[in-house]
Amino acid sequence: MGKVKFYLHFCSLLFVLFLSTGCGEFHTSQSLTLSSFSDTDKSLPPPLEPPLSKLDFCSQLDLEEISWPQELSSYETDIFALAMNITGSFEGREEWGNLTNNFDGQGISLGLFQQNLGQGSLQELLILTYSQFPKLFDNHLSLEQKESLINMLAIWQGSPLTLTRQTQAQLKMSFKTGDYSLLDHIMTFQKASNGKNQTSVDWALANVFESDKKTFKPLWKSALKNLATDPRYISMQILAANNIHQKAQKLANEYSVSELRSYLFFFDIVVQNGGIPNSIRNLYLASLEKEAKPLSEVEKMKILLEHRLTLTRPQYVNDVRSRKTAILDGVGVVHQTNRDFPKEFCVSNWSQDLE
């Protein structure tokens, strides 16, 4: 009997070790959500293991201790993260903490995708952030800065800010259907898009900038950059950017493309150009009908790009073209810098199919 007991005990130990090491396809999945975060001053949830990746790549963006929209699969999270890495690298050198002044009449532009006061996208993101993490403002703003910012946001919203938690469905950032780029000749304004947005721009000029209306006051500059690079605010940037991801996927479906680089191409189009009007789609389809030989997916996307460029102001055409062709080819010169995306982001097959 002693030998039997020893054998059973030994088997049970092996079984425990089997489960604890994850062998035999035994997995537990965990993901960060907005509800995982604490409203306390400095507390964040402990780091969790990232979801199993189906796309191997190297992220240059800091993706530690952030949350992702719950509806995204592991693969979607990966391609979305890669797209943010690439397009974000065009938008500024400070990544999540990009901060731009009023050179374009938009007041303050903040974050990886430069949400701004002039178009109302920054106000929406700040209000949602405050509703989720009200003490985050205390962490990075002085009492005077916080009161001034909240007062501006309340005026913009038309009602006092509340601390009621909002859902992702209530986040309606820019990049909606029909939003086209300030680079396009069909969008000629170089000022706020409406009166309440202009009020926010005026607040920034009066409070956040020095008397020259261009230079950030040092305390405001550090406060805004610290806010933008906090993992909780980064999570809100990602939540807002999910609208870009969804629209890029929709465009990929509409244009019947299946390659990773085509999705990345559309993601950059949404960010830099707002989207593709139906008139451009019609011209593109007419061009395809005239082609005598079968075209590769990249060749088709380059035809689409040339049609989309007809809406772009002449002074911006080369910049838009260089970004998009570099993404499609994997290599190119963008902003006078040689880029090799497969090498930079450790992607072995740039033309691989989407899953």
URJO-V879196 format. One record per pair of residues at least 6 apart in sequence whose ideal C-beta (glycine too) atoms are under 7 Angstrom apart, sorted by the first residue. I is the first residue (numbers start at 1). J is the second residue. D is the distance in whole Angstrom. If there is no record, write none. Layout:
i: (I | I)
j: (J | J)
d: (D | D)
//
This chain:
i: (18 | 19 | 29 | 30 | 30 | 31 | 31 | 31 | 32 | 32 | 32 | 32 | 32 | 33 | 33 | 34 | 34 | 34 | 36 | 36 | 37 | 37 | 37 | 37 | 37 | 38 | 39 | 39 | 39 | 40 | 41 | 41 | 41 | 42 | 44 | 44 | 47 | 47 | 51 | 51 | 52 | 53 | 53 | 54 | 54 | 54 | 54 | 55 | 55 | 55 | 55 | 56 | 57 | 57 | 57 | 57 | 57 | 58 | 58 | 59 | 59 | 60 | 61 | 61 | 61 | 61 | 61 | 62 | 63 | 64 | 65 | 66 | 66 | 66 | 66 | 67 | 68 | 68 | 69 | 69 | 69 | 72 | 75 | 79 | 79 | 80 | 82 | 82 | 83 | 83 | 83 | 84 | 84 | 85 | 86 | 86 | 86 | 87 | 87 | 87 | 88 | 88 | 90 | 90 | 90 | 91 | 91 | 91 | 91 | 92 | 95 | 96 | 96 | 96 | 96 | 96 | 96 | 97 | 97 | 97 | 98 | 98 | 98 | 98 | 99 | 99 | 99 | 99 | 100 | 100 | 101 | 101 | 101 | 102 | 102 | 102 | 102 | 102 | 102 | 104 | 105 | 105 | 105 | 105 | 106 | 106 | 106 | 106 | 106 | 107 | 107 | 107 | 107 | 107 | 107 | 108 | 108 | 108 | 108 | 108 | 109 | 109 | 110 | 110 | 110 | 111 | 111 | 112 | 113 | 113 | 115 | 115 | 115 | 115 | 116 | 117 | 117 | 117 | 117 | 117 | 118 | 118 | 118 | 118 | 118 | 119 | 119 | 119 | 120 | 120 | 121 | 121 | 123 | 123 | 123 | 124 | 125 | 125 | 125 | 126 | 127 | 127 | 127 | 128 | 128 | 128 | 129 | 129 | 129 | 130 | 130 | 131 | 131 | 131 | 131 | 131 | 132 | 132 | 133 | 134 | 136 | 136 | 136 | 137 | 138 | 140 | 140 | 140 | 140 | 141 | 141 | 145 | 145 | 148 | 150 | 152 | 152 | 153 | 154 | 154 | 155 | 156 | 156 | 156 | 168 | 171 | 171 | 173 | 173 | 175 | 175 | 175 | 175 | 175 | 177 | 179 | 179 | 180 | 180 | 180 | 180 | 180 | 181 | 181 | 181 | 181 | 183 | 183 | 183 | 183 | 183 | 184 | 184 | 184 | 185 | 185 | 186 | 191 | 192 | 192 | 205 | 208 | 208 | 208 | 209 | 209 | 209 | 210 | 227 | 244 | 244 | 244 | 245 | 247 | 247 | 248 | 248 | 248 | 248 | 249 | 251 | 251 | 252 | 252 | 252 | 255 | 257 | 258 | 258 | 259 | 259 | 259 | 259 | 259 | 260 | 260 | 261 | 261 | 261 | 261 | 261 | 262 | 262 | 263 | 264 | 265 | 265 | 265 | 265 | 268 | 268 | 268 | 269 | 269 | 272 | 272 | 273 | 273 | 276 | 280 | 280 | 283 | 284 | 284 | 284 | 287 | 288 | 298 | 301 | 302 | 302 | 305 | 305 | 309 | 309 | 309 | 312 | 322 | 322 | 322 | 323 | 325 | 326 | 326 | 326 | 330 | 330 | 330 | 331 | 331 | 332 | 341 | 342)
j: (24 | 26 | 51 | 48 | 49 | 51 | 68 | 70 | 45 | 48 | 66 | 67 | 68 | 67 | 70 | 67 | 132 | 235 | 45 | 67 | 44 | 45 | 67 | 133 | 232 | 44 | 133 | 134 | 135 | 135 | 135 | 138 | 139 | 139 | 65 | 231 | 64 | 65 | 74 | 77 | 74 | 74 | 78 | 74 | 75 | 78 | 355 | 75 | 78 | 79 | 82 | 346 | 78 | 82 | 345 | 346 | 347 | 345 | 346 | 81 | 85 | 85 | 84 | 85 | 88 | 95 | 96 | 96 | 81 | 231 | 231 | 231 | 234 | 235 | 238 | 235 | 77 | 238 | 168 | 239 | 242 | 80 | 355 | 260 | 263 | 245 | 264 | 345 | 245 | 264 | 267 | 112 | 241 | 345 | 264 | 327 | 341 | 267 | 268 | 271 | 95 | 112 | 323 | 334 | 335 | 98 | 112 | 113 | 114 | 98 | 112 | 111 | 112 | 228 | 229 | 234 | 237 | 225 | 228 | 229 | 110 | 111 | 112 | 114 | 110 | 221 | 224 | 225 | 109 | 114 | 209 | 214 | 216 | 201 | 204 | 205 | 209 | 213 | 214 | 190 | 118 | 190 | 191 | 192 | 116 | 117 | 118 | 119 | 201 | 116 | 117 | 118 | 200 | 201 | 204 | 116 | 117 | 122 | 204 | 208 | 115 | 116 | 122 | 224 | 228 | 228 | 237 | 237 | 241 | 271 | 121 | 122 | 125 | 240 | 122 | 123 | 197 | 200 | 201 | 204 | 191 | 192 | 193 | 197 | 201 | 174 | 193 | 197 | 193 | 197 | 173 | 174 | 153 | 156 | 200 | 173 | 173 | 236 | 240 | 153 | 153 | 157 | 161 | 166 | 171 | 236 | 136 | 233 | 236 | 137 | 161 | 162 | 163 | 164 | 165 | 166 | 165 | 236 | 232 | 163 | 230 | 232 | 233 | 146 | 146 | 223 | 226 | 227 | 230 | 149 | 223 | 220 | 223 | 207 | 161 | 200 | 203 | 161 | 160 | 161 | 199 | 196 | 199 | 200 | 239 | 239 | 240 | 240 | 243 | 243 | 244 | 247 | 270 | 274 | 275 | 274 | 275 | 186 | 187 | 273 | 274 | 275 | 187 | 272 | 273 | 274 | 273 | 312 | 313 | 316 | 320 | 311 | 312 | 313 | 311 | 313 | 311 | 198 | 198 | 201 | 213 | 216 | 217 | 220 | 215 | 216 | 217 | 217 | 233 | 267 | 270 | 271 | 267 | 270 | 275 | 263 | 266 | 267 | 270 | 263 | 266 | 276 | 262 | 263 | 266 | 304 | 297 | 353 | 354 | 297 | 351 | 352 | 353 | 354 | 352 | 354 | 327 | 328 | 330 | 350 | 351 | 297 | 301 | 354 | 327 | 301 | 324 | 327 | 328 | 323 | 324 | 327 | 276 | 308 | 320 | 323 | 308 | 320 | 308 | 307 | 308 | 307 | 303 | 304 | 307 | 303 | 300 | 328 | 328 | 325 | 328 | 321 | 324 | 317 | 320 | 321 | 320 | 332 | 333 | 334 | 334 | 332 | 332 | 334 | 339 | 341 | 342 | 350 | 339 | 340 | 339 | 350 | 350)
d: (6 | 6 | 7 | 5 | 7 | 6 | 7 | 7 | 7 | 6 | 7 | 4 | 7 | 6 | 6 | 6 | 6 | 7 | 5 | 6 | 6 | 6 | 7 | 7 | 6 | 7 | 6 | 7 | 5 | 7 | 5 | 6 | 6 | 7 | 6 | 6 | 7 | 6 | 4 | 6 | 5 | 6 | 5 | 6 | 4 | 6 | 6 | 6 | 4 | 6 | 7 | 7 | 7 | 5 | 5 | 5 | 5 | 5 | 4 | 6 | 6 | 6 | 6 | 5 | 6 | 6 | 7 | 7 | 6 | 7 | 4 | 5 | 5 | 5 | 6 | 4 | 5 | 6 | 6 | 6 | 5 | 7 | 5 | 7 | 6 | 5 | 7 | 6 | 7 | 5 | 4 | 6 | 6 | 6 | 6 | 7 | 6 | 6 | 5 | 5 | 6 | 5 | 6 | 6 | 7 | 6 | 6 | 6 | 6 | 3 | 6 | 6 | 5 | 6 | 5 | 5 | 6 | 5 | 5 | 4 | 7 | 6 | 6 | 6 | 6 | 7 | 6 | 6 | 4 | 6 | 7 | 5 | 6 | 7 | 7 | 7 | 7 | 6 | 7 | 6 | 6 | 5 | 4 | 7 | 4 | 6 | 3 | 7 | 7 | 6 | 3 | 5 | 6 | 4 | 4 | 6 | 5 | 6 | 5 | 6 | 7 | 4 | 6 | 6 | 5 | 5 | 5 | 6 | 6 | 6 | 4 | 4 | 5 | 7 | 5 | 6 | 6 | 4 | 5 | 6 | 7 | 4 | 7 | 6 | 6 | 6 | 5 | 7 | 7 | 5 | 5 | 4 | 6 | 5 | 6 | 6 | 7 | 6 | 5 | 6 | 5 | 6 | 6 | 6 | 6 | 6 | 6 | 6 | 5 | 6 | 6 | 7 | 6 | 6 | 6 | 5 | 6 | 7 | 5 | 5 | 6 | 5 | 7 | 5 | 7 | 5 | 4 | 4 | 7 | 7 | 5 | 7 | 6 | 6 | 6 | 6 | 4 | 6 | 5 | 5 | 6 | 5 | 7 | 5 | 6 | 6 | 6 | 4 | 5 | 5 | 5 | 6 | 6 | 7 | 7 | 4 | 7 | 6 | 6 | 7 | 4 | 6 | 6 | 6 | 4 | 5 | 7 | 6 | 6 | 4 | 7 | 5 | 6 | 7 | 7 | 5 | 6 | 7 | 4 | 5 | 5 | 6 | 6 | 5 | 6 | 6 | 7 | 6 | 6 | 6 | 5 | 6 | 7 | 5 | 7 | 6 | 4 | 4 | 5 | 7 | 4 | 7 | 6 | 5 | 5 | 7 | 5 | 5 | 6 | 5 | 5 | 7 | 6 | 7 | 5 | 6 | 6 | 6 | 7 | 6 | 6 | 6 | 6 | 6 | 5 | 6 | 6 | 5 | 6 | 6 | 6 | 6 | 7 | 7 | 6 | 7 | 7 | 7 | 6 | 5 | 5 | 5 | 6 | 5 | 5 | 5 | 7 | 5 | 6 | 7 | 7 | 7 | 5 | 5 | 6 | 6 | 5 | 6 | 6 | 5 | 5 | 6 | 3 | 5 | 5 | 5 | 5 | 4 | 6 | 5 | 6 | 7 | 5)
//
